[in-house]
Amino acid sequence: MAVPTNKEELQLAIHTNYGKLKKELSEIPHELTLGKNLEGHSKGTLMSVNNLVAYLIGWGQLVLKWNRMRDNNEDVDFPDTGYKWNELGKLAQKFYKDYEDDDYVVLLEKLDQTVKDILLIIDKKTNNELYGVAWYDKWTRGRMIQFNTSSPYNNARGRVRKWRKL
């Protein structure tokens, strides 16, 4: 799927990639979701399926936070307070920890709700608000949303499919 360049393409990319990922995740037996046997988000690390879902929730929640703060004319620490772009491995570990007490069913419900909330934000924005102006550095709001939703959903699906074949 091509990189979205407008509101409709962004919505389609999220719906499509998340739909495919959700199907893959729904087919994983819950008892297999805690084993750390997927390639991790930091070089040389392993993670569980639960960690993968926590990672997606974490980034989705950041997208929601960024949008809420920007809409309230507040300063945003990208990617998150206390983290720099070259520390994404540490941020991934934070996400794993944030959701470590949630079981797989709860994680999937939280991911579903996060995706719905992001789609609501997109729905309320005009195409110009999403793609017409720079929003963070040189990136538009739509591109920042896409970087942290449809692209990671596609990547996560690939990781899960590779793991399931082993």
ROSE-4610 file (N, C-alpha, C; in Angstrom, 1 decimal, always signed):
// ROSE-4610
residu = [M/M/M/A/A/A/V/V/V/P/P/P/T/T/T/N/N/N/K/K/K/E/E/E/E/E/E/L/L/L/Q/Q/Q/L/L/L/A/A/A/I/I/I/H/H/H/T/T/T/N/N/N/Y/Y/Y/G/G/G/K/K/K/L/L/L/K/K/K/K/K/K/E/E/E/L/L/L/S/S/S/E/E/E/I/I/I/P/P/P/H/H/H/E/E/E/L/L/L/T/T/T/L/L/L/G/G/G/K/K/K/N/N/N/L/L/L/E/E/E/G/G/G/H/H/H/S/S/S/K/K/K/G/G/G/T/T/T/L/L/L/M/M/M/S/S/S/V/V/V/N/N/N/N/N/N/L/L/L/V/V/V/A/A/A/Y/Y/Y/L/L/L/I/I/I/G/G/G/W/W/W/G/G/G/Q/Q/Q/L/L/L/V/V/V/L/L/L/K/K/K/W/W/W/N/N/N/R/R/R/M/M/M/R/R/R/D/D/D/N/N/N/N/N/N/E/E/E/D/D/D/V/V/V/D/D/D/F/F/F/P/P/P/D/D/D/T/T/T/G/G/G/Y/Y/Y/K/K/K/W/W/W/N/N/N/E/E/E/L/L/L/G/G/G/K/K/K/L/L/L/A/A/A/Q/Q/Q/K/K/K/F/F/F/Y/Y/Y/K/K/K/D/D/D/Y/Y/Y/E/E/E/D/D/D/D/D/D/D/D/D/Y/Y/Y/V/V/V/V/V/V/L/L/L/L/L/L/E/E/E/K/K/K/L/L/L/D/D/D/Q/Q/Q/T/T/T/V/V/V/K/K/K/D/D/D/I/I/I/L/L/L/L/L/L/I/I/I/I/I/I/D/D/D/K/K/K/K/K/K/T/T/T/N/N/N/N/N/N/E/E/E/L/L/L/Y/Y/Y/G/G/G/V/V/V/A/A/A/W/W/W/Y/Y/Y/D/D/D/K/K/K/W/W/W/T/T/T/R/R/R/G/G/G/R/R/R/M/M/M/I/I/I/Q/Q/Q/F/F/F/N/N/N/T/T/T/S/S/S/S/S/S/P/P/P/Y/Y/Y/N/N/N/N/N/N/A/A/A/R/R/R/G/G/G/R/R/R/V/V/V/R/R/R/K/K/K/W/W/W/R/R/R/K/K/K/L/L/L]
num = [1/1/1/2/2/2/3/3/3/4/4/4/5/5/5/6/6/6/7/7/7/8/8/8/9/9/9/10/10/10/11/11/11/12/12/12/13/13/13/14/14/14/15/15/15/16/16/16/17/17/17/18/18/18/19/19/19/20/20/20/21/21/21/22/22/22/23/23/23/24/24/24/25/25/25/26/26/26/27/27/27/28/28/28/29/29/29/30/30/30/31/31/31/32/32/32/33/33/33/34/34/34/35/35/35/36/36/36/37/37/37/38/38/38/39/39/39/40/40/40/41/41/41/42/42/42/43/43/43/44/44/44/45/45/45/46/46/46/47/47/47/48/48/48/49/49/49/50/50/50/51/51/51/52/52/52/53/53/53/54/54/54/55/55/55/56/56/56/57/57/57/58/58/58/59/59/59/60/60/60/61/61/61/62/62/62/63/63/63/64/64/64/65/65/65/66/66/66/67/67/67/68/68/68/69/69/69/70/70/70/71/71/71/72/72/72/73/73/73/74/74/74/75/75/75/76/76/76/77/77/77/78/78/78/79/79/79/80/80/80/81/81/81/82/82/82/83/83/83/84/84/84/85/85/85/86/86/86/87/87/87/88/88/88/89/89/89/90/90/90/91/91/91/92/92/92/93/93/93/94/94/94/95/95/95/96/96/96/97/97/97/98/98/98/99/99/99/100/100/100/101/101/101/102/102/102/103/103/103/104/104/104/105/105/105/106/106/106/107/107/107/108/108/108/109/109/109/110/110/110/111/111/111/112/112/112/113/113/113/114/114/114/115/115/115/116/116/116/117/117/117/118/118/118/119/119/119/120/120/120/121/121/121/122/122/122/123/123/123/124/124/124/125/125/125/126/126/126/127/127/127/128/128/128/129/129/129/130/130/130/131/131/131/132/132/132/133/133/133/134/134/134/135/135/135/136/136/136/137/137/137/138/138/138/139/139/139/140/140/140/141/141/141/142/142/142/143/143/143/144/144/144/145/145/145/146/146/146/147/147/147/148/148/148/149/149/149/150/150/150/151/151/151/152/152/152/153/153/153/154/154/154/155/155/155/156/156/156/157/157/157/158/158/158/159/159/159/160/160/160/161/161/161/162/162/162/163/163/163/164/164/164/165/165/165/166/166/166]
x = [+0.8/+0.0/+0.9/+0.6/+1.3/+1.2/+2.1/+2.1/+0.9/+0.0/-1.2/-0.7/-1.5/-1.2/-2.5/-3.5/-4.7/-5.5/-6.5/-7.3/-7.9/-8.5/-9.2/-8.2/-7.0/-6.0/-5.5/-5.3/-4.9/-5.9/-7.2/-8.2/-8.2/-8.1/-8.0/-6.8/-5.7/-4.4/-4.6/-5.1/-5.3/-6.3/-7.4/-8.4/-7.9/-7.2/-6.7/-5.6/-4.6/-3.5/-3.8/-4.7/-5.1/-6.0/-6.9/-7.8/-7.0/-6.0/-5.1/-4.4/-3.8/-3.1/-4.1/-5.2/-6.2/-6.6/-6.7/-7.0/-5.9/-4.6/-3.5/-3.4/-3.6/-3.6/-4.7/-5.9/-7.0/-6.8/-5.9/-5.6/-4.5/-3.9/-2.9/-3.5/-3.2/-3.6/-3.0/-3.9/-3.5/-2.3/-2.2/-1.1/+0.3/+0.3/+1.5/+2.0/+1.2/+1.4/+2.4/+2.8/+3.8/+5.3/+5.5/+6.8/+7.6/+8.8/+9.6/+10.4/+9.7/+10.3/+10.1/+9.7/+9.7/+10.8/+11.3/+12.4/+11.9/+12.8/+12.4/+12.6/+12.2/+12.3/+13.7/+14.5/+15.9/+16.7/+17.8/+18.7/+19.1/+19.0/+19.5/+18.5/+17.3/+16.4/+15.2/+14.5/+13.3/+12.2/+11.0/+9.8/+8.7/+7.6/+6.5/+5.4/+4.4/+3.3/+2.6/+2.5/+1.9/+2.8/+4.1/+5.0/+4.7/+4.5/+4.2/+2.9/+1.9/+0.6/+0.8/+1.5/+1.7/+2.5/+3.4/+4.2/+3.2/+2.3/+1.4/+0.4/+0.0/-0.9/-0.1/+1.1/+1.9/+2.1/+2.4/+2.6/+1.2/+0.2/-1.1/-1.5/-1.2/-1.5/-0.7/+0.5/+1.3/+0.7/+0.2/-0.5/-1.6/-2.4/-3.6/-3.1/-2.1/-1.5/-1.0/-0.2/+0.3/-0.8/-1.8/-3.0/-3.7/-4.0/-4.7/-3.9/-2.6/-1.8/-1.7/-1.5/-1.4/-2.8/-3.9/-5.2/-5.5/-4.8/-4.9/-3.8/-3.0/-1.9/-0.8/-0.6/+0.4/+1.7/+2.8/+4.1/+4.1/+4.6/+4.7/+6.2/+6.5/+7.9/+7.8/+8.4/+8.4/+9.7/+9.6/+8.5/+7.7/+8.3/+7.6/+8.5/+8.0/+8.8/+9.8/+11.0/+12.1/+12.8/+12.3/+12.8/+13.2/+14.3/+14.6/+14.4/+14.5/+14.2/+15.2/+16.4/+17.5/+17.4/+16.3/+16.1/+14.8/+14.4/+13.2/+13.2/+14.3/+14.4/+14.0/+14.4/+14.1/+12.6/+12.1/+10.6/+9.8/+10.3/+9.6/+9.5/+10.7/+10.7/+9.7/+9.5/+8.6/+7.2/+6.9/+5.5/+5.3/+6.3/+6.1/+5.8/+6.5/+6.3/+4.9/+4.5/+3.2/+2.1/+2.2/+1.0/+1.3/+2.4/+2.8/+1.8/+0.9/-0.1/-1.4/-1.5/-2.7/-2.6/-3.6/-3.6/-3.9/-3.7/-3.8/-5.2/-6.3/-7.6/-7.7/-7.3/-7.3/-6.4/-5.3/-4.4/-5.1/-5.7/-6.4/-7.5/-8.2/-9.3/-8.8/-7.7/-7.0/-6.5/-6.0/-5.5/-6.7/-7.7/-8.9/-9.4/-9.5/-10.0/-9.1/-7.8/-6.8/-7.0/-7.1/-7.3/-8.6/-9.6/-10.9/-10.8/-10.0/-9.8/-9.0/-8.0/-7.2/-8.0/-8.8/-9.7/-10.7/-11.2/-12.1/-11.4/-10.1/-9.3/-9.2/-8.9/-8.7/-10.0/-11.1/-12.4/-12.8/-12.4/-12.7/-11.8/-10.7/-9.8/-10.1/-9.8/-9.9/-8.6/-8.8/-7.6/-6.4/-6.8/-5.7/-5.0/-5.8/-5.2/-4.3/-4.7/-3.9/-2.7/-2.8/-1.8/-1.4/-2.0/-1.7/-0.7/-0.3/+0.6/+1.6/+2.8/+3.7/+3.2/+3.4/+2.8/+3.9/+4.8/+6.0/+7.2/+8.1/+9.3/+8.8/+9.2/+8.7/+7.5/+7.1/+6.1/+4.7/+3.7/+2.3/+1.7/+0.6/-0.1/-0.5/-1.0/-1.3/-0.2/+1.0/+2.2/+2.7/+2.6/+3.0/+2.0/+0.7/-0.2/+0.1/+0.3/+0.7/+1.9/+3.0/+4.2/+4.0/+3.0/+2.8/+1.5/+0.9/-0.3/-0.2/-0.6/-0.7/+0.7/+1.8/+3.1/+3.5/+3.4/+3.7/+2.7/+1.5/+0.5/+1.0/+1.4/+1.9/+3.2/+4.1/+5.3/+5.0/+4.1/+3.8/+3.2/+2.3/+1.7/+2.8/+3.8/+5.0/+5.7/+5.9/+6.6/+5.8/+4.5/+3.7/+3.6/+3.5/+3.4/+4.7/+5.9/+7.2/+7.3/+6.9/+7.0/+6.0/+4.9/+3.9/+4.4/+5.2/+5.7/+6.8/+7.4/+8.6/+8.1]
y = [-1.2/+0.0/+1.2/+2.2/+3.4/+4.3/+5.2/+6.1/+7.0/+7.1/+8.0/+9.5/+10.2/+11.6/+12.4/+11.8/+12.6/+11.8/+12.5/+12.0/+10.6/+10.4/+9.2/+8.0/+8.3/+7.3/+6.9/+7.9/+7.6/+6.7/+7.0/+6.2/+4.8/+4.7/+3.4/+2.6/+3.2/+2.5/+2.0/+2.8/+2.3/+1.2/+1.4/+0.3/-1.0/-0.9/-2.1/-2.8/-2.0/-2.6/-3.1/-2.4/-2.8/-4.0/-4.0/-5.2/-6.5/-6.4/-7.6/-8.0/-7.0/-7.3/-8.0/-7.4/-7.8/-9.3/-9.7/-11.0/-12.0/-11.6/-12.4/-12.5/-11.4/-11.5/-12.3/-12.3/-13.1/-14.6/-15.0/-16.4/-17.0/-16.1/-16.6/-17.1/-18.3/-18.8/-18.0/-17.7/-16.8/-17.3/-18.6/-19.2/-19.0/-18.6/-18.3/-16.9/-16.0/-14.6/-14.0/-14.8/-14.3/-14.7/-15.7/-16.1/-15.1/-14.8/-13.8/-14.5/-14.6/-15.2/-14.5/-13.3/-12.4/-11.5/-11.1/-10.1/-8.8/-8.3/-7.1/-5.8/-4.8/-3.4/-2.8/-3.4/-3.0/-4.1/-3.8/-4.8/-5.8/-7.1/-8.2/-8.5/-8.0/-8.3/-9.1/-9.8/-10.6/-10.0/-10.2/-9.7/-10.7/-10.5/-11.4/-10.7/-11.5/-10.9/-9.8/-10.1/-9.1/-7.8/-7.9/-6.7/-6.0/-6.7/-6.2/-5.3/-5.9/-5.2/-4.0/-4.1/-3.0/-1.8/-2.2/-1.2/-0.4/-1.1/-0.5/+0.4/+0.0/+0.8/+2.0/+1.8/+3.0/+4.0/+3.6/+4.6/+5.3/+4.5/+5.0/+6.1/+5.8/+6.7/+8.0/+7.8/+9.1/+9.9/+9.2/+10.0/+10.8/+10.1/+10.8/+12.0/+11.7/+12.8/+14.0/+13.7/+14.8/+15.6/+14.9/+15.7/+16.5/+15.9/+16.6/+17.8/+17.7/+18.8/+19.9/+19.5/+20.5/+21.2/+20.5/+21.1/+22.1/+21.9/+22.8/+23.8/+23.9/+24.9/+24.7/+23.4/+23.1/+22.6/+22.8/+22.3/+20.8/+20.1/+18.6/+18.2/+17.4/+16.8/+15.5/+15.7/+14.5/+13.7/+12.4/+11.6/+11.5/+11.6/+11.7/+12.3/+12.9/+13.5/+12.5/+13.0/+12.2/+11.2/+11.3/+10.4/+11.2/+10.8/+11.5/+10.5/+10.9/+10.1/+9.0/+9.2/+8.1/+7.2/+7.3/+6.4/+5.6/+5.2/+4.5/+3.1/+2.5/+1.2/+1.3/+2.4/+2.6/+2.9/+3.7/+4.0/+2.7/+1.8/+0.5/-0.3/-0.3/-0.9/-0.3/+1.0/+1.7/+1.2/+1.1/+0.6/-0.8/-1.7/-3.0/-3.0/-2.2/-2.1/-1.5/-0.5/+0.2/-0.8/-1.8/-2.7/-4.1/-4.3/-5.7/-6.4/-5.7/-6.4/-6.7/-6.3/-6.6/-7.9/-8.7/-10.0/-9.7/-10.7/-10.5/-10.0/-10.5/-10.0/-8.5/-8.1/-6.6/-5.8/-6.3/-5.6/-5.4/-6.5/-6.3/-5.3/-5.3/-4.3/-2.9/-2.7/-1.4/-1.0/-1.9/-1.5/-1.2/-1.9/-1.6/-0.2/+0.1/+1.4/+2.5/+2.3/+3.3/+3.6/+2.5/+2.7/+3.5/+3.2/+3.9/+5.4/+5.6/+7.0/+7.8/+7.2/+7.8/+8.1/+7.1/+7.3/+8.4/+8.6/+9.7/+11.1/+11.1/+12.4/+12.7/+11.7/+11.9/+12.3/+11.7/+12.0/+13.5/+14.0/+15.4/+16.5/+16.0/+17.0/+17.1/+18.2/+18.4/+17.9/+17.7/+17.2/+18.2/+19.5/+20.5/+20.4/+20.2/+20.0/+18.8/+17.8/+16.5/+16.6/+17.2/+17.1/+18.4/+19.5/+20.8/+21.6/+21.3/+22.2/+21.3/+21.8/+21.1/+21.1/+20.0/+19.9/+19.7/+18.9/+18.6/+18.6/+19.5/+19.7/+19.8/+18.9/+19.0/+18.1/+17.4/+16.4/+16.9/+16.5/+16.8/+16.0/+16.4/+15.7/+14.3/+14.2/+12.9/+12.0/+12.5/+11.7/+11.2/+12.0/+11.6/+10.5/+10.7/+9.6/+8.3/+8.4/+7.2/+6.5/+7.3/+6.8/+5.9/+6.2/+5.5/+4.7/+4.4/+3.6/+2.6/+3.0/+2.0/+1.3/+2.1/+1.5/+0.5/+0.8/-0.2/-1.4/-1.2/-2.3/-3.3/-2.8/-3.6/-4.3/-3.6/-4.2/-5.3/-5.0/-6.0/-7.2/-7.1/-8.2/-9.1/-8.5/-9.2/-10.0/-9.4/-10.0/-11.3/-11.1/-12.1/-13.3/-13.0/-14.0/-14.8/-14.1/-14.8/-15.7/-15.2/-16.0/-17.2/-17.0/-18.1/-19.2/-18.9/-19.9/-20.8/-20.3/-21.0/-22.2]
z = [+0.0/+0.0/+0.0/-0.8/-1.0/+0.3/+0.5/+1.6/+1.4/+2.4/+2.3/+2.1/+1.2/+1.0/+1.2/+1.7/+2.1/+3.1/+3.6/+4.7/+4.4/+3.2/+2.9/+2.8/+2.2/+2.1/+3.5/+4.4/+5.7/+6.4/+6.3/+7.0/+6.4/+5.1/+4.5/+4.9/+5.0/+5.4/+6.8/+7.7/+9.1/+9.2/+8.5/+8.5/+7.9/+6.8/+6.1/+6.9/+7.3/+8.0/+9.4/+10.1/+11.4/+11.3/+10.3/+10.1/+9.9/+9.1/+8.8/+10.1/+10.8/+12.0/+13.1/+13.2/+14.2/+13.9/+12.7/+12.3/+12.8/+12.5/+12.9/+14.4/+15.1/+16.6/+17.2/+16.6/+17.1/+17.0/+16.1/+15.9/+16.8/+17.6/+18.5/+19.8/+20.1/+21.4/+22.6/+23.5/+24.6/+25.4/+25.5/+26.2/+25.5/+24.3/+23.6/+23.5/+24.2/+24.0/+25.0/+26.0/+27.0/+26.7/+25.9/+25.6/+24.8/+25.2/+24.5/+23.4/+22.2/+21.1/+19.8/+19.8/+18.6/+18.7/+17.5/+17.4/+18.1/+19.0/+19.8/+19.0/+19.6/+19.0/+19.1/+20.0/+20.1/+19.6/+18.9/+18.3/+19.4/+19.0/+19.8/+21.0/+21.0/+22.1/+21.5/+22.5/+22.1/+22.9/+22.4/+23.0/+22.9/+23.7/+23.6/+22.7/+22.3/+21.6/+22.4/+23.7/+24.6/+24.5/+24.5/+24.4/+23.0/+22.0/+20.7/+20.7/+21.3/+21.4/+22.3/+23.4/+24.3/+23.6/+22.7/+21.9/+21.0/+20.4/+19.5/+20.2/+21.4/+22.2/+22.7/+23.1/+23.6/+22.5/+21.3/+20.2/+19.9/+19.9/+19.6/+20.7/+21.9/+23.0/+22.9/+22.4/+22.1/+21.0/+20.0/+18.9/+19.5/+20.3/+20.9/+21.8/+22.6/+23.5/+22.6/+21.6/+20.8/+20.2/+19.7/+19.1/+20.1/+21.2/+22.3/+22.7/+22.9/+23.4/+22.3/+21.1/+20.0/+19.8/+19.9/+19.8/+21.0/+22.1/+23.2/+23.3/+22.2/+22.0/+23.1/+23.5/+24.5/+23.7/+24.4/+23.8/+23.9/+22.9/+22.9/+22.9/+23.8/+23.8/+22.9/+21.7/+20.8/+21.1/+21.1/+21.0/+22.3/+23.4/+24.7/+25.7/+26.8/+27.8/+28.4/+28.4/+28.9/+27.9/+26.6/+25.6/+24.3/+23.7/+22.4/+21.3/+20.1/+18.9/+18.8/+19.4/+19.3/+20.5/+21.3/+22.4/+22.3/+21.1/+20.9/+21.5/+21.6/+22.3/+23.8/+24.4/+25.8/+25.9/+25.0/+24.9/+24.8/+23.9/+23.7/+25.0/+25.8/+27.1/+28.0/+28.0/+28.8/+28.5/+27.2/+26.8/+27.3/+27.2/+27.7/+29.2/+29.9/+31.4/+31.7/+30.9/+31.2/+31.1/+30.3/+30.1/+30.5/+31.3/+31.7/+32.5/+33.2/+34.1/+33.3/+32.1/+31.3/+30.6/+30.6/+29.9/+28.4/+27.6/+26.2/+25.7/+26.3/+26.0/+26.2/+27.4/+27.8/+26.8/+26.5/+25.6/+24.2/+23.7/+22.4/+22.5/+23.6/+23.8/+23.8/+24.5/+24.6/+23.2/+22.5/+21.1/+20.2/+20.3/+19.5/+19.8/+21.1/+21.5/+21.1/+21.2/+20.7/+19.2/+18.5/+17.0/+16.7/+17.4/+17.2/+17.6/+18.7/+19.1/+18.1/+17.5/+16.5/+15.2/+14.8/+13.7/+13.9/+15.1/+15.4/+15.3/+15.7/+15.5/+14.0/+13.2/+11.8/+11.2/+11.6/+11.0/+11.3/+12.4/+12.8/+12.1/+11.5/+10.9/+9.4/+8.9/+7.4/+6.8/+5.5/+4.7/+4.8/+4.8/+5.0/+6.4/+7.4/+8.8/+8.8/+8.1/+8.1/+7.2/+6.0/+5.0/+4.4/+4.8/+4.1/+4.7/+6.0/+6.7/+7.5/+7.7/+8.6/+10.0/+10.7/+12.1/+13.1/+12.7/+13.6/+12.7/+12.9/+12.0/+10.6/+9.7/+8.3/+8.0/+9.0/+8.9/+9.1/+8.3/+8.5/+9.6/+10.1/+11.1/+10.6/+9.4/+8.8/+8.7/+8.3/+8.2/+9.5/+10.5/+11.9/+12.4/+12.1/+12.5/+11.8/+10.5/+9.7/+10.2/+10.5/+11.0/+12.2/+13.0/+14.3/+14.3/+13.2/+13.2/+12.0/+10.8/+9.7/+9.4/+9.5/+9.2/+10.3/+11.6/+12.6/+12.6/+12.2/+12.2/+11.1/+10.0/+8.9/+9.4/+10.0/+10.5/+11.5/+12.5/+13.5/+12.9/+11.9/+11.2/+10.6/+10.0/+9.4/+10.5/+11.6/+12.7/+13.2/+13.4/+13.9/+12.9/+11.6/+10.6/+10.5/+10.6/+10.6/+11.8/+13.0/+14.2/+14.1/+13.6/+13.5/+12.6/+11.6/+10.7/+11.3/+12.4/+13.0/+13.8]
